[in-house]
Amino acid sequence: MQDYSWSHHVSVPLSDSQGSDIRQQHILIADDELHTRCLLELILHKTGFKVSCAADGHELVQMAQAQVPDLIIADLMMPQMDGYEAIRQMRNDTRTAHIPMIVLTARTHHHDIIVGLESGADDFISKPFAIDELIARIRSHMRRSARHVAINPLSGLFGGVLLVNELQQRLNYQNTLALLHIDIDNFKIFNDIYGFLRGDRAIIALATIIQQTAQEYGRKDNFIGHIGGDDFALLVEPDCVDTICSAIISRFACVIATLYDQEDWQRGYLTGVDRFGVVRRFNLLSVSIGVATTEQRSFASSEEMTRVAAEMKLYAKSQGGGQYAVDQRTMSIPYKPDRRKGCLRKVLLASADTTFHAVIQPLLHNDYYTMLEAYSVDTLFDYMQSSDKPDIVLLDYQLSPLLWDLSTYNNEVLFAVPTIVCVHDADEIVKVQATGLTTYLQQPFPLSALTTYIEHLLKENVCYQQIRSAGC
């Protein structure tokens, strides 16, 4: 019977603090020696792992296929099927090919080690073994496996939980930070027409450009993440945002000719059907970037910062694509009229839908408008009854059903200023018209139509007030 250095292990603490982050991870042990299986099961269970045991190679393969573990520890010399063959079979099975596999055996000849590694083993530990070393190697393979799973196989960049964790860590400890949300414009129609292989080429091209640009103009601690599909994230210092954004956009513009058929490239557009079933022309691929920074505001969480970056990306796309937009807001705009901006037109966005605000607010937040926001009916009426009313209201029909109940409808309040109602279907249009309001936009509508409508109503504001006073 082998000596497994049990006395050496006694000095190694197996507290919950060491194993808490891996407590749910599953290890499958395969060894024909009952003593070895029981000893390893006891040790690993106390360390915080879930443990299963197999007595031979055949049973090991069956158990691994039935319930895929996070890591396998296998002896080489076992009956029915040895460890070499078991590892080969699992490496050739897509269900188990990714699992870290550690060989644990008394055979320490150089040839045995080479054969074991060539069969697909990730590590080789000889008996007798030091238990603290075994635990350390298990954790090391677990960490590597977790990072590998979080790597996007197409671009080779980190994504998912690693991106979120990195962003949150930098928000906790870094004074200044910029998050770039990078996206390919018109990618879906390109992918639909040319196929996903051509689409993958576009994604890889952008990933390469981002890496090269970040390395050239950024710093060593830049972090590049592949969010998924054609979306990327880049964490940099704010002072290099303009340079990096401009370079990414211009460099991608230089390579898109290689992605199109010559006829389509020379024509300058693709014809396709949008998500609303409308046949239209789509511009060629370009890149839009939304940027959130900690220069003028702080973020309570990574989720809040990613949301702001997404808002800016939508705004950049609304400007025609191929541009970048940097958030300059210091905070959400409260209801407090700014006397210094009295010459600007005040636009009130009224909706309980936060995504409505996220899409529209950046579009109109410029040198011509002061943006006000209402998320409830009470706040809407507070604005409308104040001494400093907004110049125009963009009202989401679904803010409250009570607004369109004729028995409670207060038309004098909403008729106080020009109001555009965003509706979704014919029934909502009928109810809006019944209240006397005739200015509405039915979704889906292009953002350009909204800005044109607002400008038109503001220019006709004097006539609008005369019509309202006449009771028409």
C-alpha positions as CSV (number, residue, x, y, z in Angstrom):
1,M,0.0,0.0,0.0
2,Q,1.3,3.4,-1.0
3,D,2.2,6.3,1.4
4,Y,0.1,9.3,0.4
5,S,1.7,11.8,2.9
6,W,-1.4,12.1,5.0
7,S,0.6,13.5,7.9
8,H,1.9,16.2,5.6
9,H,-1.7,17.2,4.7
10,V,-2.7,17.8,8.3
11,S,-0.9,21.1,8.3
12,V,-2.8,22.4,5.2
13,P,-6.0,24.2,6.2
14,L,-9.1,23.1,4.4
15,S,-11.4,25.9,5.5
16,D,-14.5,27.1,3.6
17,S,-12.6,30.3,2.8
18,Q,-10.3,28.3,0.5
19,G,-12.9,26.3,-1.1
20,S,-15.9,28.6,-1.2
21,D,-15.2,29.8,-4.8
22,I,-15.1,26.2,-6.1
23,R,-17.5,24.4,-3.7
24,Q,-19.9,23.5,-6.5
25,Q,-17.2,22.1,-8.8
26,H,-17.3,18.4,-9.6
27,I,-14.3,16.2,-9.7
28,L,-14.4,12.6,-11.1
29,I,-11.8,10.2,-9.8
30,A,-10.8,6.9,-11.5
31,D,-8.6,4.4,-9.7
32,D,-8.9,0.6,-9.2
33,E,-7.5,0.9,-5.7
34,L,-10.3,1.4,-3.2
35,H,-8.0,2.9,-0.6
36,T,-6.9,5.6,-3.1
37,R,-10.4,6.4,-4.2
38,C,-11.6,6.7,-0.6
39,L,-8.7,8.9,0.5
40,L,-9.0,11.2,-2.5
41,E,-12.8,11.5,-2.0
42,L,-12.4,12.4,1.7
43,I,-9.7,15.0,1.0
44,L,-11.5,16.7,-2.0
45,H,-14.8,16.6,-0.3
46,K,-13.4,18.4,2.8
47,T,-11.7,20.9,0.4
48,G,-15.1,21.8,-1.0
49,F,-15.5,19.8,-4.1
50,K,-18.3,17.5,-5.2
51,V,-16.7,14.1,-5.8
52,S,-17.6,11.0,-7.9
53,C,-15.5,7.8,-8.2
54,A,-15.0,5.1,-10.9
55,A,-13.2,1.8,-10.5
56,D,-11.9,1.4,-14.0
57,G,-11.4,3.2,-17.3
58,H,-14.7,2.0,-18.9
59,E,-16.7,3.2,-15.9
60,L,-14.8,6.5,-16.0
61,V,-15.8,7.2,-19.6
62,Q,-19.4,6.3,-19.0
63,M,-19.7,8.5,-15.9
64,A,-18.0,11.4,-17.6
65,Q,-20.4,11.3,-20.5
66,A,-23.5,10.9,-18.3
67,Q,-22.6,13.9,-16.0
68,V,-19.7,16.0,-17.3
69,P,-17.3,16.9,-14.4
70,D,-15.2,20.0,-14.1
71,L,-12.0,18.0,-13.7
72,I,-10.9,14.3,-13.9
73,I,-8.2,12.5,-11.9
74,A,-7.3,9.2,-13.5
75,D,-4.9,6.4,-12.7
76,L,-3.1,4.9,-15.8
77,M,-3.1,1.2,-14.8
78,M,-6.8,0.1,-14.4
79,P,-8.6,-3.1,-15.5
80,Q,-11.0,-3.4,-18.6
81,M,-9.7,-0.1,-20.0
82,D,-6.5,1.6,-18.9
83,G,-6.1,5.4,-18.3
84,Y,-4.4,5.9,-21.6
85,E,-7.4,4.6,-23.6
86,A,-10.0,6.3,-21.4
87,I,-8.3,9.7,-21.9
88,R,-8.1,9.2,-25.7
89,Q,-11.8,8.4,-25.9
90,M,-12.8,11.4,-23.8
91,R,-10.6,13.7,-25.8
92,N,-12.3,12.5,-29.0
93,D,-15.8,13.1,-27.5
94,T,-17.1,16.7,-27.9
95,R,-19.0,16.3,-24.6
96,T,-15.8,15.7,-22.6
97,A,-12.9,17.0,-24.8
98,H,-12.6,20.3,-22.8
99,I,-12.3,18.7,-19.3
100,P,-8.9,19.2,-17.5
101,M,-7.4,15.7,-16.9
102,I,-4.8,14.9,-14.3
103,V,-3.0,11.5,-14.4
104,L,-2.2,10.1,-11.0
105,T,0.0,6.9,-11.1
106,A,2.8,5.0,-9.5
107,R,4.5,4.6,-13.0
108,T,7.1,7.3,-13.2
109,H,9.1,6.1,-16.2
110,H,9.9,8.8,-18.7
111,H,8.1,6.9,-21.4
112,D,4.9,6.5,-19.4
113,I,4.8,10.3,-18.8
114,I,5.2,11.0,-22.5
115,V,2.5,8.5,-23.5
116,G,0.1,9.9,-20.9
117,L,0.6,13.5,-22.1
118,E,0.3,12.5,-25.7
119,S,-3.0,10.7,-24.9
120,G,-4.4,14.0,-23.9
121,A,-3.6,14.4,-20.2
122,D,-3.0,17.9,-18.9
123,D,-0.8,17.1,-15.9
124,F,1.0,14.1,-14.4
125,I,1.4,13.5,-10.6
126,S,3.3,10.4,-9.3
127,K,2.4,8.3,-6.3
128,P,3.1,8.9,-3.5
129,F,1.9,12.4,-3.8
130,A,1.8,15.4,-1.5
131,I,-1.8,16.3,-1.0
132,D,-1.3,20.1,-0.8
133,E,0.5,20.0,-4.1
134,L,-2.4,18.0,-5.6
135,I,-4.9,20.5,-4.4
136,A,-2.8,23.4,-5.7
137,R,-2.6,21.8,-9.2
138,I,-6.4,21.1,-9.2
139,R,-7.2,24.7,-8.5
140,S,-4.7,25.9,-11.1
141,H,-6.3,23.7,-13.8
142,M,-9.8,24.9,-12.6
143,R,-8.7,28.5,-13.0
144,R,-7.3,27.9,-16.5
145,S,-10.3,26.0,-17.6
146,A,-12.7,28.8,-16.4
147,R,-10.7,31.4,-18.3
148,H,-10.6,29.3,-21.4
149,V,-14.4,28.9,-21.3
150,A,-14.8,32.7,-21.1
151,I,-12.7,33.2,-24.2
152,N,-14.6,33.8,-27.4
153,P,-13.5,31.1,-29.8
154,L,-13.9,33.3,-32.9
155,S,-11.8,36.3,-31.8
156,G,-9.8,34.8,-28.9
157,L,-10.8,37.7,-26.7
158,F,-12.1,37.6,-23.2
159,G,-15.9,38.0,-22.7
160,G,-18.7,37.2,-20.4
161,V,-18.0,37.1,-16.7
162,L,-14.3,38.1,-17.2
163,L,-15.2,41.3,-18.9
164,V,-17.8,42.2,-16.2
165,N,-15.4,41.3,-13.4
166,E,-12.6,43.4,-14.9
167,L,-14.9,46.4,-15.4
168,Q,-16.2,46.2,-11.8
169,Q,-12.7,45.8,-10.4
170,R,-11.4,48.9,-12.3
171,L,-14.4,50.9,-11.1
172,N,-13.6,49.9,-7.5
173,Y,-9.9,50.8,-7.7
174,Q,-9.1,53.0,-10.7
175,N,-9.5,56.8,-10.6
176,T,-10.2,57.3,-14.3
177,L,-11.7,54.9,-16.8
178,A,-13.3,54.9,-20.2
179,L,-15.5,52.1,-21.5
180,L,-15.9,51.8,-25.3
181,H,-18.8,49.8,-26.7
182,I,-17.9,49.0,-30.3
183,D,-20.4,47.7,-32.8
184,I,-20.6,47.0,-36.5
185,D,-23.4,49.0,-38.3
186,N,-25.6,47.1,-40.7
187,F,-24.1,43.8,-39.7
188,K,-27.3,41.7,-39.6
189,I,-28.2,42.3,-43.3
190,F,-24.6,41.7,-44.3
191,N,-24.6,38.4,-42.4
192,D,-28.0,37.5,-43.9
193,I,-27.0,38.1,-47.5
194,Y,-23.4,36.8,-47.5
195,G,-23.7,34.1,-44.8
196,F,-22.1,33.6,-41.4
197,L,-18.7,32.7,-42.7
198,R,-18.3,36.1,-44.4
199,G,-19.9,37.7,-41.3
200,D,-17.2,36.0,-39.2
201,R,-14.5,37.5,-41.4
202,A,-15.9,41.0,-40.6
203,I,-15.9,40.3,-36.9
204,I,-12.3,38.9,-37.0
205,A,-11.2,42.0,-39.0
206,L,-12.7,44.3,-36.4
207,A,-11.2,42.3,-33.5
208,T,-7.8,42.6,-35.1
209,I,-8.1,46.3,-35.7
210,I,-9.2,46.9,-32.1
211,Q,-6.2,44.9,-30.7
212,Q,-3.7,46.7,-33.0
213,T,-5.1,50.1,-32.2
214,A,-5.3,49.6,-28.5
215,Q,-1.7,48.4,-28.5
216,E,-0.5,51.3,-30.6
217,Y,-2.3,54.2,-28.9
218,G,-3.4,52.7,-25.5
219,R,-1.5,51.5,-22.5
220,K,-0.3,48.1,-21.3
221,D,-3.3,47.6,-19.0
222,N,-5.9,48.0,-21.7
223,F,-8.6,45.3,-21.6
224,I,-10.4,44.1,-24.7
225,G,-13.5,42.1,-24.4
226,H,-15.7,40.3,-27.0
227,I,-19.3,40.8,-25.8
228,G,-20.7,38.6,-28.5
229,G,-21.6,38.7,-32.1
230,D,-20.3,41.9,-33.6
231,D,-20.1,43.8,-30.2
232,F,-16.8,44.5,-28.5
233,A,-15.7,46.4,-25.4
234,L,-12.5,48.2,-24.7
235,L,-11.3,49.6,-21.3
236,V,-8.8,52.4,-21.7
237,E,-7.7,55.7,-20.0
238,P,-10.0,58.6,-21.0
239,D,-7.2,60.7,-22.5
240,C,-6.8,58.4,-25.4
241,V,-10.5,57.9,-26.3
242,D,-10.6,60.3,-29.3
243,T,-7.5,58.8,-30.9
244,I,-8.5,55.2,-30.4
245,C,-12.1,55.7,-31.6
246,S,-11.1,57.7,-34.7
247,A,-8.4,55.1,-35.6
248,I,-10.8,52.1,-35.2
249,I,-13.5,53.7,-37.3
250,S,-11.1,54.8,-40.1
251,R,-9.1,51.5,-40.2
252,F,-12.3,49.4,-40.4
253,A,-13.5,51.6,-43.3
254,C,-10.3,50.8,-45.1
255,V,-10.8,47.0,-45.0
256,I,-14.5,46.6,-45.7
257,A,-13.9,46.6,-49.5
258,T,-12.4,43.2,-49.1
259,L,-15.6,41.9,-47.4
260,Y,-18.0,42.7,-50.3
261,D,-18.5,41.4,-53.7
262,Q,-17.2,43.9,-56.2
263,E,-20.6,44.7,-57.6
264,D,-22.1,45.5,-54.2
265,W,-19.1,47.5,-53.2
266,Q,-19.2,49.7,-56.3
267,R,-23.0,50.2,-55.8
268,G,-22.4,51.3,-52.2
269,Y,-25.3,49.6,-50.6
270,L,-27.2,46.3,-50.1
271,T,-31.0,45.8,-50.6
272,G,-32.7,43.8,-47.9
273,V,-35.7,43.5,-45.6
274,D,-35.5,45.1,-42.1
275,R,-36.9,43.7,-38.9
276,F,-40.2,45.4,-39.6
277,G,-40.6,43.7,-43.0
278,V,-39.8,46.8,-45.0
279,V,-37.6,46.5,-48.1
280,R,-35.0,49.2,-48.1
281,R,-31.3,50.0,-48.8
282,F,-28.7,49.4,-46.2
283,N,-25.4,51.3,-46.2
284,L,-22.1,49.4,-46.2
285,L,-20.6,48.2,-43.0
286,S,-19.1,50.8,-40.6
287,V,-18.3,51.0,-36.9
288,S,-20.2,52.9,-34.2
289,I,-18.7,53.5,-30.8
290,G,-20.4,54.6,-27.6
291,V,-18.2,55.8,-24.7
292,A,-18.9,56.1,-21.0
293,T,-16.1,57.7,-18.8
294,T,-15.6,58.4,-15.2
295,E,-14.2,61.9,-15.9
296,Q,-17.4,63.8,-15.1
297,R,-19.5,61.2,-13.3
298,S,-19.2,58.1,-11.1
299,F,-20.9,54.8,-11.7
300,A,-22.3,52.7,-8.9
301,S,-21.8,49.4,-10.8
302,S,-20.5,47.9,-14.0
303,E,-24.1,47.5,-15.2
304,E,-24.7,51.2,-14.9
305,M,-21.6,52.1,-16.9
306,T,-22.3,49.5,-19.7
307,R,-25.8,50.9,-20.0
308,V,-24.5,54.5,-20.5
309,A,-22.0,53.2,-23.1
310,A,-24.9,51.4,-24.9
311,E,-26.9,54.6,-24.9
312,M,-24.0,56.5,-26.5
313,K,-23.6,53.7,-29.1
314,L,-27.3,54.0,-30.1
315,Y,-26.8,57.8,-30.4
316,A,-23.8,57.3,-32.7
317,K,-25.8,54.9,-34.8
318,S,-28.7,57.4,-35.0
319,Q,-26.3,59.9,-36.6
320,G,-25.8,57.6,-39.6
321,G,-23.2,55.2,-38.2
322,G,-19.4,55.3,-38.6
323,Q,-19.1,57.7,-35.7
324,Y,-18.4,57.7,-31.9
325,A,-20.2,59.5,-29.1
326,V,-18.8,60.2,-25.7
327,D,-21.2,60.8,-22.7
328,Q,-20.6,64.2,-21.3
329,R,-23.4,64.2,-18.7
330,T,-22.6,64.7,-15.1
331,M,-25.8,63.2,-13.8
332,S,-29.4,62.4,-14.9
333,I,-31.2,65.7,-15.5
334,P,-33.6,66.5,-12.7
335,Y,-36.6,68.8,-12.9
336,K,-34.9,72.1,-12.1
337,P,-35.2,74.7,-14.9
338,D,-31.8,76.0,-15.9
339,R,-32.1,79.8,-16.2
340,R,-28.8,80.1,-17.9
341,K,-30.2,78.0,-20.7
342,G,-33.4,79.9,-21.1
343,C,-32.9,80.4,-24.8
344,L,-32.8,76.7,-25.4
345,R,-36.0,74.7,-26.2
346,K,-37.0,72.4,-23.4
347,V,-38.1,68.9,-24.4
348,L,-39.9,66.7,-21.9
349,L,-39.6,63.0,-22.3
350,A,-42.5,61.3,-20.5
351,S,-42.4,57.5,-20.3
352,A,-42.2,54.8,-17.6
353,D,-40.0,52.8,-20.0
354,T,-36.3,53.4,-19.2
355,T,-35.2,52.2,-22.7
356,F,-37.4,54.9,-24.2
357,H,-35.4,57.5,-22.4
358,A,-32.1,55.7,-23.2
359,V,-32.8,55.8,-27.0
360,I,-34.4,59.3,-27.3
361,Q,-32.5,61.4,-24.7
362,P,-29.1,61.2,-26.3
363,L,-30.6,62.0,-29.7
364,L,-32.0,65.3,-28.5
365,H,-29.3,66.2,-25.9
366,N,-27.4,68.8,-27.9
367,D,-26.9,72.6,-28.2
368,Y,-30.5,73.2,-29.3
369,Y,-32.5,71.5,-26.5
370,T,-32.6,71.1,-22.8
371,M,-33.8,67.7,-21.9
372,L,-36.4,67.0,-19.1
373,E,-37.5,63.6,-18.0
374,A,-40.7,62.2,-16.4
375,Y,-41.1,58.6,-15.5
376,S,-44.6,58.9,-14.0
377,V,-47.9,60.7,-14.6
378,D,-47.4,62.7,-11.4
379,T,-44.1,64.0,-12.5
380,L,-45.5,64.8,-16.0
381,F,-48.3,67.0,-14.5
382,D,-45.8,68.6,-12.1
383,Y,-43.8,69.8,-15.2
384,M,-47.0,70.9,-17.0
385,Q,-48.4,72.9,-14.1
386,S,-45.1,74.6,-13.3
387,S,-44.4,78.2,-14.1
388,D,-41.6,77.2,-16.4
389,K,-43.3,74.7,-18.7
390,P,-41.4,72.6,-21.3
391,D,-41.7,73.8,-24.9
392,I,-42.7,70.4,-26.2
393,V,-43.7,67.0,-24.8
394,L,-42.7,63.7,-26.2
395,L,-45.3,61.4,-24.5
396,D,-45.2,57.6,-24.5
397,Y,-48.9,56.4,-24.9
398,Q,-48.2,53.6,-22.4
399,L,-47.2,55.9,-19.6
400,S,-50.6,55.4,-18.1
401,P,-54.0,54.2,-19.3
402,L,-55.7,56.9,-17.2
403,L,-54.3,59.6,-19.5
404,W,-56.6,58.3,-22.3
405,D,-59.7,57.8,-20.2
406,L,-62.1,60.6,-21.3
407,S,-63.8,60.6,-17.9
408,T,-60.6,61.7,-16.2
409,Y,-58.7,63.3,-19.1
410,N,-57.4,66.8,-18.4
411,N,-57.0,68.2,-21.9
412,E,-56.2,71.7,-20.6
413,V,-53.0,70.4,-19.0
414,L,-51.7,68.4,-22.0
415,F,-52.8,71.1,-24.5
416,A,-50.7,73.6,-22.7
417,V,-47.8,72.9,-25.0
418,P,-47.3,71.0,-28.2
419,T,-47.4,67.2,-27.5
420,I,-46.2,64.3,-29.6
421,V,-47.6,61.0,-28.6
422,C,-45.6,57.8,-29.4
423,V,-48.2,55.1,-30.3
424,H,-47.8,51.4,-31.2
425,D,-51.0,50.4,-33.0
426,A,-54.3,51.7,-34.6
427,D,-56.3,51.3,-31.4
428,E,-53.9,53.7,-29.5
429,I,-54.2,56.2,-32.4
430,V,-58.0,56.2,-32.1
431,K,-57.9,56.8,-28.3
432,V,-55.3,59.6,-28.7
433,Q,-57.5,61.3,-31.4
434,A,-60.5,61.0,-29.2
435,T,-58.8,63.3,-26.6
436,G,-58.2,66.0,-29.2
437,L,-54.5,65.4,-29.8
438,T,-53.7,65.0,-33.4
439,T,-49.9,64.9,-33.3
440,Y,-48.5,61.4,-32.9
441,L,-45.8,59.1,-34.3
442,Q,-46.6,55.4,-34.7
443,Q,-43.7,53.0,-34.0
444,P,-41.6,52.0,-35.7
445,F,-40.5,55.4,-36.9
446,P,-37.1,56.7,-38.0
447,L,-35.3,59.0,-35.5
448,S,-35.0,61.6,-38.3
449,A,-38.8,61.8,-38.4
450,L,-38.9,62.6,-34.7
451,T,-36.5,65.5,-34.9
452,T,-38.2,66.9,-38.0
453,Y,-41.6,66.7,-36.3
454,I,-40.2,68.4,-33.2
455,E,-38.7,71.2,-35.2
456,H,-41.9,71.7,-37.2
457,L,-44.1,71.9,-34.1
458,L,-41.7,74.4,-32.4
459,K,-41.7,76.6,-35.4
460,E,-45.5,76.5,-35.6
461,N,-45.9,77.0,-31.8
462,V,-47.6,80.4,-32.1
463,C,-50.2,79.0,-34.5
464,Y,-50.6,76.0,-32.2
465,Q,-51.4,78.2,-29.2
466,Q,-54.0,80.1,-31.3
467,I,-55.7,76.8,-32.3
468,R,-55.7,75.6,-28.7
469,S,-57.3,78.9,-27.4
470,A,-60.0,78.6,-30.0
471,G,-60.9,75.2,-28.6
472,C,-60.2,73.3,-31.9
